[in-house]
Amino acid sequence: MNFIQEKTPELSKGLTKETYALYFHSLLFLEELSQVYLMNKMETIAPLIKRGQYFVFTFEEETIYHNLSPGDTVLLSNPWVEDESESPAIIRIWMRKDNEIFFNFKDVFNIIGTNGALFRMRFKNNRTCIVRTHHAIDFFLKRIGVQWLFPDVSFIKIHSEGYSTEINYLNQALNEEQRKAVRNIIFTNNNRSSPFLLFGPPGTGKTVTLVEAVCQVIQHYPESRILISAPSNSAVDTFCELLISKGLLNKKDLLRLTSFTYSQQEYSAILSTNISEEHSEIRYCDTDALTQFKVLAGTLSNLGILNCIECKYGHFTHIFVDEAGQTTEPETLIPIAGIQPGSTRVVFAGDPKQLGPVILNPVAKEYGLGDSFMLRLLLLPIYSRYTVKPKMATMLNKNYRSLPSLVNLFSNLFYNDNVVSTLSEDSREAQLLNNIQKVSSSLVVVKVNGQEVPSNCERNSYGNLMEAARVSIIVTDLYKAGLTSLQIGVITPYTFQVKCINECFSMLQVEPPKIGTVEEFQGSERDVIVLSLVRTNHDECRLSFIGDARRSNVALSRAKVMNVIVAKETTLRQSNIWERVLR
């Protein structure tokens, strides 16, 4: 740590207007070093098996290969040649599903002589996103300046007058807070020098509200040009599907910008039928190709192409970033680096109290790379008084997903009791809870006196065989009560425990529900969630998942009907959060 602070003194000065560029450049370089180190550990000798149009590399379920992503590079070479005399073949990962890596047949056909041939594999991380993030920092500061990143009352004036234009809401089910947010987004022109923040817990309708805002912008400002972004392809697709379903756009109005690894086969039916053949022919992006559309949508990283081709300054009148709490601050700069302060309306939506981005480097994490831009803004005085100045931000507090008892729990733990459930006693969720035999509560704690076991393959990963066995029995009982695997989810903090639980289902010859880590379940929901917390070492628990408020929040807010917590009671009582759950 002392060495790093010596080489990067700007970190010890903290994040300020003066240190902004060097601060985040340094953190990004540290994070990339950890990525490179992880990739170097993955070197292996393994066969490639042909399957349809792909060659497939299969790895053990609970290994570091889960960190690989489409676009990462693989260097293939002869496993029996130790020197570097032969240049390796360089190919890219096309996709990853579960414990399998897929390579495009066309890329590998001329390299592989025999199906199942062994290769030495070395892995290199895809630098596209991190390069575009570095570029966005410099591009933003050059074009716009650092002041926009530190808004204060000295240059933002909020007027209290009402709205002179009536809004005909397409979605009549919006509540008053959602409608207020839409009005503030489309009609408040005098605070465009700073982003508008729409935030709230899971299930409160943030994306639905954003979609309504986009529709109203299209209707009230026919000449508007809109940019839509989110950290993940799935989030962008969901947004586009909802937007298309409103019927305001034709095929030539919307361009869905994707990377080469995201094939049209992955589009949903509604996206496929609304993407024209003409759009699919855009292979290489230039300013004319991208700016002819009214709405442009893509992930944060993919939209970095706009900065590379130096899209016209202020071209987009409105920029919407969904799930803004799940990405780093410098990555959030990618889609907004071309704004014109005072003219471009920027809107961030998300929940900073849920999981942020995954950061490998502990130093980068300690210095805030894992905190979103949205979170930092909400801590500023101008946003912390959002209840007094609602035209700067709106919190949505009505949950449409979960039963009142579940909402009351995470509302009390993480949201100062500001969240309320809208579900009634005769809702589908309430009836389902009544139908589950032997259960009278939406929160069940199953006390198991198991023992944690560290993984042999992955650092800081643990399993608990007794908890895994109990989870499989609980899920089997839920099946007997009439639930299906699609209604149940099993969440655990560790990939090793995911493997242990899957093995229990295999031994029972029972179909497993979705079993995954907390990160894999963010953005998902199930009727019943079974939580296996694994840890039993009291001394380390405060540093683990049990002591992490944001991860605990995600775990406790996925269920619509019932949470079943499987854990050692004395371990839970080591955490202020989970001790309150037991009350």
C-alpha positions in Angstrom: 0.0 0.0 0.0 2.8 2.4 0.9 4.5 1.7 -2.5 1.3 2.5 -4.3 0.7 5.7 -2.4 4.3 6.7 -3.2 3.9 6.1 -6.9 0.4 7.6 -7.0 0.3 10.5 -4.5 -2.9 11.9 -6.0 -4.8 9.0 -4.3 -3.8 10.2 -0.8 -5.2 13.7 -1.7 -8.6 12.3 -2.4 -11.0 12.9 -5.3 -11.1 16.6 -6.0 -11.4 18.8 -9.1 -7.7 19.1 -9.3 -6.9 15.4 -8.9 -9.9 14.0 -10.9 -8.1 12.8 -14.0 -5.0 11.3 -12.4 -7.1 9.8 -9.5 -9.3 7.7 -11.8 -6.6 6.9 -14.3 -4.5 5.5 -11.5 -7.4 3.4 -10.1 -8.2 2.1 -13.6 -4.6 1.0 -14.1 -4.6 -0.7 -10.7 -7.7 -2.6 -11.6 -6.3 -3.6 -15.0 -3.2 -5.0 -13.3 -5.4 -7.3 -11.2 -7.3 -8.4 -14.3 -4.0 -9.2 -16.1 -2.8 -11.1 -13.0 -6.0 -13.1 -13.0 -5.7 -13.9 -16.7 -2.1 -15.1 -16.3 -3.3 -17.6 -13.7 -5.7 -19.2 -16.2 -3.1 -20.7 -18.5 -3.9 -24.3 -19.1 -3.7 -27.2 -21.5 -7.1 -28.5 -22.6 -9.0 -29.9 -25.6 -11.4 -28.0 -27.9 -14.5 -29.9 -28.8 -16.6 -29.1 -31.9 -20.2 -28.5 -31.2 -22.4 -27.2 -34.0 -21.0 -23.9 -35.2 -18.6 -23.6 -32.3 -15.6 -25.1 -30.7 -16.0 -25.4 -26.9 -13.6 -25.3 -24.0 -15.2 -26.8 -20.8 -13.9 -26.0 -17.4 -14.7 -27.0 -13.8 -17.7 -25.2 -12.4 -16.0 -23.6 -9.5 -12.9 -22.0 -11.0 -11.5 -18.6 -12.0 -12.6 -19.2 -15.6 -15.9 -17.8 -14.6 -14.3 -14.4 -14.9 -13.9 -14.7 -18.7 -16.2 -12.7 -20.9 -17.0 -12.5 -24.6 -14.3 -10.4 -26.4 -11.5 -11.7 -24.2 -8.6 -13.1 -26.2 -7.2 -16.6 -26.2 -3.7 -17.5 -27.5 -3.6 -21.1 -28.8 -0.3 -22.9 -29.2 1.2 -26.4 -29.3 1.2 -27.7 -25.8 4.3 -29.8 -26.3 6.5 -26.8 -27.4 7.9 -24.9 -24.5 9.7 -22.1 -26.4 8.1 -19.2 -28.2 9.4 -20.2 -31.7 5.9 -20.7 -33.0 3.6 -17.7 -33.0 0.3 -18.6 -31.2 -3.0 -18.4 -32.9 -5.1 -15.5 -31.6 -8.9 -15.9 -31.3 -11.6 -14.2 -29.3 -14.2 -15.7 -27.0 -17.5 -15.6 -28.7 -19.7 -16.4 -25.6 -19.7 -18.1 -22.2 -22.5 -20.2 -20.8 -22.3 -21.8 -17.4 -18.9 -23.6 -17.4 -18.3 -23.5 -21.2 -16.4 -21.1 -23.4 -17.5 -20.9 -27.0 -15.2 -20.0 -30.0 -16.6 -19.2 -33.4 -16.0 -22.1 -35.8 -14.8 -19.7 -38.6 -12.1 -18.3 -36.3 -10.8 -21.7 -35.3 -11.4 -23.9 -38.3 -8.0 -23.3 -39.9 -6.2 -23.8 -36.6 -7.6 -27.0 -35.3 -6.7 -30.1 -37.2 -8.6 -32.7 -35.1 -11.7 -32.5 -33.0 -10.6 -32.7 -29.4 -7.0 -31.7 -30.1 -5.1 -30.4 -27.1 -3.9 -26.8 -26.9 -2.0 -24.6 -24.6 -4.3 -21.7 -23.8 -3.3 -18.3 -22.5 -5.8 -15.6 -21.9 -5.8 -11.9 -22.3 -8.5 -9.5 -21.1 -10.5 -7.4 -23.6 -9.1 -3.9 -23.1 -11.8 -2.2 -25.2 -13.9 -1.0 -22.2 -11.0 0.2 -20.1 -9.4 2.0 -23.0 -12.7 3.7 -23.8 -13.1 4.6 -20.1 -9.6 6.3 -20.0 -10.5 8.1 -23.2 -13.9 9.3 -21.8 -12.2 10.9 -18.7 -9.8 12.9 -20.9 -12.5 13.6 -23.5 -15.0 14.8 -20.9 -12.6 17.1 -19.1 -11.4 18.6 -22.4 -14.8 19.2 -23.8 -16.9 20.0 -20.8 -14.6 20.6 -17.8 -14.5 19.2 -14.3 -17.0 21.7 -12.8 -19.9 19.7 -14.2 -18.7 16.7 -12.2 -19.0 18.6 -8.9 -22.3 20.5 -9.1 -23.2 22.9 -6.4 -25.8 25.6 -5.8 -23.6 28.4 -7.1 -24.4 27.5 -10.7 -27.7 25.6 -10.5 -30.9 27.6 -9.9 -34.1 25.8 -9.3 -37.4 27.7 -9.8 -40.6 26.7 -8.0 -43.1 27.6 -10.7 -45.5 24.9 -11.9 -45.8 23.3 -15.3 -47.8 25.1 -18.0 -48.2 22.0 -20.2 -50.4 19.1 -19.4 -49.1 15.6 -19.8 -51.1 12.7 -21.4 -49.4 9.8 -19.7 -49.2 6.7 -21.9 -48.8 4.5 -18.7 -51.8 5.5 -16.6 -50.6 3.2 -13.8 -47.8 5.5 -12.8 -48.0 6.7 -9.2 -47.6 10.4 -8.2 -43.9 10.1 -7.5 -43.3 8.5 -10.9 -45.3 11.2 -12.6 -43.5 13.9 -10.8 -40.2 12.5 -12.0 -41.4 12.5 -15.6 -42.5 16.1 -15.3 -39.2 17.1 -13.8 -37.2 15.3 -16.5 -39.0 16.8 -19.5 -40.0 20.3 -18.4 -37.4 21.5 -16.0 -35.0 23.3 -18.3 -33.1 25.5 -15.9 -31.1 22.8 -14.1 -29.7 21.0 -17.2 -26.3 21.8 -16.0 -26.5 18.9 -13.6 -28.0 15.4 -14.0 -31.4 14.4 -12.7 -31.3 11.4 -10.4 -34.1 8.9 -10.3 -33.4 6.4 -7.5 -35.2 3.9 -5.4 -35.2 0.3 -4.1 -35.9 -2.8 -6.3 -39.4 -3.2 -7.6 -40.3 0.5 -7.5 -40.6 1.0 -11.3 -37.5 3.0 -12.1 -37.1 1.6 -15.7 -40.9 2.0 -16.3 -40.6 5.6 -15.3 -37.6 6.2 -17.6 -39.5 4.7 -20.5 -42.4 7.0 -19.9 -40.1 10.0 -19.8 -38.5 9.0 -23.1 -42.0 8.7 -24.6 -43.0 12.1 -23.4 -39.7 13.6 -24.7 -40.5 12.1 -28.1 -44.1 13.6 -28.0 -43.2 17.0 -26.7 -40.0 17.6 -28.5 -40.2 16.1 -32.0 -36.7 17.3 -32.9 -35.1 15.6 -29.9 -32.3 13.1 -30.2 -32.1 10.5 -27.4 -29.3 8.3 -26.2 -30.2 5.3 -24.0 -27.6 3.3 -22.1 -27.0 0.8 -19.2 -24.1 -1.3 -18.1 -25.4 -4.6 -19.5 -27.0 -5.8 -22.8 -29.9 -7.3 -20.9 -30.8 -4.0 -19.3 -30.5 -2.1 -22.6 -32.7 -4.8 -24.3 -35.3 -4.6 -21.6 -35.5 -0.8 -22.0 -35.8 -1.0 -25.7 -38.5 -3.6 -25.5 -40.6 -1.5 -23.2 -40.0 1.6 -25.4 -40.9 -0.2 -28.6 -44.1 -1.6 -27.1 -45.4 2.0 -26.7 -45.8 2.2 -30.5 -44.1 5.7 -30.9 -41.1 4.5 -32.9 -40.8 2.9 -36.3 -37.9 0.7 -37.5 -35.9 3.7 -38.8 -36.1 5.6 -35.5 -34.1 3.3 -33.2 -30.6 1.9 -33.6 -29.5 -0.8 -31.1 -25.7 -0.6 -31.1 -24.0 -3.8 -30.1 -20.5 -5.4 -30.1 -19.5 -8.2 -32.5 -20.0 -10.8 -29.8 -23.7 -9.9 -29.3 -25.5 -11.7 -32.2 -29.0 -11.0 -33.4 -30.0 -14.5 -32.2 -29.8 -13.1 -28.6 -32.5 -10.5 -29.3 -35.9 -11.1 -28.0 -38.8 -11.5 -30.5 -39.9 -7.9 -30.0 -36.5 -6.5 -30.7 -35.9 -8.8 -33.7 -39.2 -7.7 -35.4 -38.3 -4.0 -34.8 -34.7 -4.0 -36.1 -34.6 -3.4 -39.9 -32.4 -5.2 -42.3 -30.8 -1.9 -43.1 -29.7 -1.5 -39.5 -28.0 -4.9 -39.5 -25.8 -3.8 -42.4 -24.1 -1.1 -40.3 -20.8 -2.7 -39.5 -18.4 0.2 -39.1 -19.6 3.2 -37.3 -19.2 6.8 -38.5 -20.9 10.0 -37.5 -23.4 10.0 -40.4 -24.4 6.3 -39.7 -25.0 6.8 -36.0 -26.6 10.3 -36.0 -29.4 9.6 -38.5 -31.5 7.9 -35.8 -33.8 9.5 -33.3 -33.0 7.0 -30.6 -29.6 5.3 -30.1 -29.2 2.6 -27.5 -26.3 0.6 -26.3 -24.2 -0.4 -23.3 -21.9 2.1 -21.7 -18.8 0.5 -23.3 -20.3 0.2 -26.8 -21.3 3.8 -26.8 -17.6 4.7 -26.4 -17.5 4.6 -30.2 -19.3 8.0 -30.2 -16.2 9.6 -28.5 -13.8 7.8 -30.8 -15.5 9.2 -33.9 -16.0 12.6 -32.1 -19.7 12.8 -32.4 -21.0 16.3 -32.8 -20.8 18.3 -29.5 -24.3 18.4 -28.0 -25.8 16.2 -30.7 -28.0 14.3 -28.2 -30.7 16.4 -26.4 -31.5 13.8 -23.8 -29.3 11.0 -22.3 -30.8 8.3 -20.1 -28.5 5.9 -18.1 -30.4 3.1 -16.4 -28.8 1.0 -13.6 -26.4 3.8 -13.1 -25.6 2.5 -9.6 -24.0 -0.6 -11.0 -21.1 0.9 -12.8 -17.9 2.9 -12.0 -17.9 6.7 -12.1 -15.4 7.0 -15.0 -17.4 4.4 -17.1 -20.5 6.5 -16.6 -18.7 9.3 -18.4 -18.6 7.3 -21.6 -22.1 8.1 -22.9 -22.1 11.7 -21.5 -18.7 12.9 -22.7 -20.3 14.8 -25.6 -23.0 16.7 -23.8 -23.5 20.4 -24.0 -24.0 21.7 -20.5 -27.2 23.7 -20.1 -28.7 22.1 -23.2 -28.4 18.3 -22.9 -30.7 16.7 -20.3 -28.8 13.9 -18.5 -30.8 11.4 -16.4 -29.3 8.7 -14.1 -31.5 6.0 -12.7 -30.6 3.2 -10.3 -30.2 2.2 -6.7 -26.8 3.1 -5.1 -27.7 0.9 -2.1 -27.6 -2.2 -4.2 -24.4 -3.8 -5.6 -22.0 -1.6 -7.5 -19.5 -2.8 -10.1 -17.3 -5.8 -9.4 -13.7 -4.5 -8.6 -10.8 -7.0 -8.3 -8.1 -4.7 -7.0 -8.4 -4.1 -3.3 -6.6 -0.8 -3.4 -8.8 0.5 -6.2 -11.9 -0.7 -4.3 -10.7 1.0 -1.1 -10.2 4.3 -2.9 -13.7 4.3 -4.4 -13.6 2.7 -7.9 -16.4 0.5 -6.7 -18.7 3.5 -6.0 -20.9 4.8 -8.7 -21.1 8.4 -9.9 -24.7 8.4 -8.9 -23.7 7.5 -5.3 -21.2 10.3 -5.1 -23.7 12.8 -6.4 -26.3 11.8 -3.9 -23.8 12.6 -1.1 -23.4 16.2 -2.4 -25.4 18.9 -0.5 -27.3 19.9 -3.7 -28.7 16.3 -4.0 -28.9 15.4 -0.3 -31.7 18.0 0.0 -33.7 16.3 -2.8 -36.8 16.3 -0.7 -36.7 20.1 -0.6 -35.6 20.5 -4.2 -37.3 17.6 -6.0 -36.5 18.9 -9.4 -32.9 17.7 -8.9 -33.9 14.1 -7.9 -36.8 11.8 -7.1 -36.9 8.8 -4.9 -39.5 6.1 -5.8 -40.8 4.4 -2.7 -43.7 2.2 -3.7 -42.7 -1.4 -4.2 -44.9 -3.4 -6.7 -43.1 -6.7 -6.4 -43.0 -8.1 -2.9 -45.3 -8.7 0.1 -45.5 -6.0 2.8 -43.6 -8.1 5.4 -40.6 -8.6 3.0 -40.6 -4.9 1.9 -40.9 -3.7 5.5 -37.7 -5.8 6.3 -35.4 -4.4 3.7 -37.0 -0.9 4.0 -36.2 -0.8 7.7 -32.7 -2.2 7.2 -31.5 -0.1 4.3 -34.0 2.6 3.4 -35.0 4.3 6.7 -38.5 2.9 6.5 -39.3 4.9 3.4 -40.4 2.0 1.2 -43.9 0.6 1.2 -45.5 -2.4 -0.5 -48.5 -1.9 -2.8 -49.6 -5.6 -2.8 -52.9 -6.4 -1.1 -54.0 -9.4 0.9 -55.8 -10.9 -2.1 -52.8 -10.5 -4.4 -51.3 -13.5 -6.2 -48.3 -13.4 -3.9 -50.4 -13.4 -0.7 -52.4 -16.3 -2.0 -49.3 -18.2 -2.9 -47.9 -17.8 0.6 -51.1 -19.1 2.1 -50.9 -22.2 -0.2 -47.4 -23.1 0.9 -48.0 -25.7 3.7 -46.3 -25.5 7.1 -45.4 -21.8 6.6 -47.1 -18.9 8.3 -44.6 -16.2 7.6 -42.8 -14.7 4.6 -39.5 -14.9 6.5 -38.3 -18.3 7.7 -34.9 -18.8 9.4 -33.6 -22.4 9.3 -30.8 -22.8 11.8 -28.0 -25.2 10.7 -24.9 -25.9 12.8 -22.7 -26.6 9.8 -19.0 -25.9 9.2 -17.5 -23.8 6.4 -14.9 -25.3 4.2 -12.5 -23.3 2.0 -12.3 -23.9 -1.7 -9.1 -25.6 -3.1 -9.6 -23.9 -6.4 -10.6 -20.3 -5.7 -9.3 -17.9 -3.1 -11.9 -16.5 -0.6 -14.6 -19.0 -1.6 -16.2 -21.3 0.8 -18.7 -24.1 1.0 -20.9 -25.6 3.8 -22.0 -29.1 3.1 -24.6 -29.3 5.8 -26.3 -26.1 4.6 -26.1 -27.4 1.0 -28.0 -30.5 2.0 -30.6 -28.6 3.9 -31.2 -26.3 0.9 -31.8 -29.2 -1.4 -34.4 -30.6 1.1 -36.1 -27.3 1.4 -36.4 -26.8 -2.3 -37.8 -30.4 -2.7 -40.4 -29.6 -0.1 -41.3 -26.4 -2.0 -41.8 -28.5 -5.2 -44.1 -30.8 -3.2 -46.1 -27.7 -2.2 -46.7 -26.9 -5.9 -43.9 -24.5 -6.8 -41.8 -25.0 -9.9 -38.1 -24.5 -10.4 -38.8 -21.2 -12.2 -40.5 -19.8 -9.1 -37.5 -20.5 -6.8 -34.0 -19.1 -6.6 -31.1 -20.2 -4.4 -28.6 -17.4 -3.5 -25.3 -17.9 -1.8 -22.3 -15.6 -1.5 -19.7 -18.1 -2.8 -19.2 -20.0 -6.1 -17.9 -23.0 -4.1 -21.2 -23.3 -2.3 -23.0 -23.0 -5.7 -21.1 -26.2 -6.7 -21.9 -27.9 -3.4 -25.6 -27.2 -3.7 -25.7 -28.4 -7.3 -24.0 -31.6 -6.3 -26.7 -32.2 -3.7 -29.4 -31.9 -6.3 -27.6 -34.3 -8.6 -27.4 -36.9 -5.9 -31.1 -36.5 -5.2 -31.8 -36.6 -8.9 -34.0 -33.5 -8.5 -34.2 -30.7 -11.0 -32.4 -27.7 -9.4 -33.8 -24.1 -9.6 -31.5 -21.3 -10.5 -28.5 -21.4 -8.1 -26.1 -18.5 -8.1 -24.1 -15.9 -6.2 -25.6 -12.5 -5.1 -24.0 -10.8 -8.1 -25.8 -13.2 -10.5 -29.2 -12.4 -9.0 -29.0 -8.7 -9.0 -31.9 -7.5 -11.2 -33.7 -10.8 -10.9 -36.7 -11.9 -8.8 -38.3 -15.1 -7.7 -41.4 -16.0 -5.7 -39.3 -17.8 -3.1 -35.6 -17.2 -2.4 -33.5 -19.6 -0.3 -30.4 -18.0 1.1 -27.4 -20.1 2.2 -25.0 -17.9 4.0 -22.2 -20.5 4.5 -19.9 -18.8 7.0 -19.3 -20.1 10.5 -16.0 -18.4 11.4 -17.0 -15.6 13.8 -13.8 -13.7 13.5 -14.0 -13.3 9.8 -17.7 -12.8 9.4 -17.7 -9.1 9.8 -15.4 -8.9 6.7 -17.4 -11.3 4.6 -20.8 -11.1 2.9 -22.6 -11.0 6.2 -21.0 -7.7 7.0 -21.6 -6.2 3.5 -24.7 -4.0 3.5 -25.1 -3.7 -0.3 -24.8 -7.4 -0.9 -27.1 -8.2 2.0 -29.6 -5.8 0.5 -29.6 -7.5 -2.8 -30.0 -10.9 -1.2 -33.0 -9.9 0.9 -34.8 -8.0 -1.8 -35.1 -10.7 -4.5 -38.1 -12.6 -3.1 -41.7 -11.7 -3.9 -43.4 -14.1 -1.5 -40.9 -15.7 1.0 -37.3 -15.6 2.1 -35.9 -18.8 3.6 -32.5 -18.2 5.4 -30.3 -21.2 6.0 -27.4 -20.2 8.3 -25.7 -20.7 11.7 -27.5 -18.5 14.2 -24.5 -17.5 16.2 -22.8 -16.3 13.0 -25.8 -14.2 12.0 -25.7 -12.4 15.4 -22.1 -11.2 14.6 -23.7 -8.8 12.1 -25.8 -5.8 13.0 -27.8 -6.3 9.8 -28.5 -10.0 10.2 -29.0 -9.8 13.9 -31.9 -7.4 13.2 -33.3 -10.0 10.6 -33.5 -12.5 13.5 -35.6 -10.3 15.7 
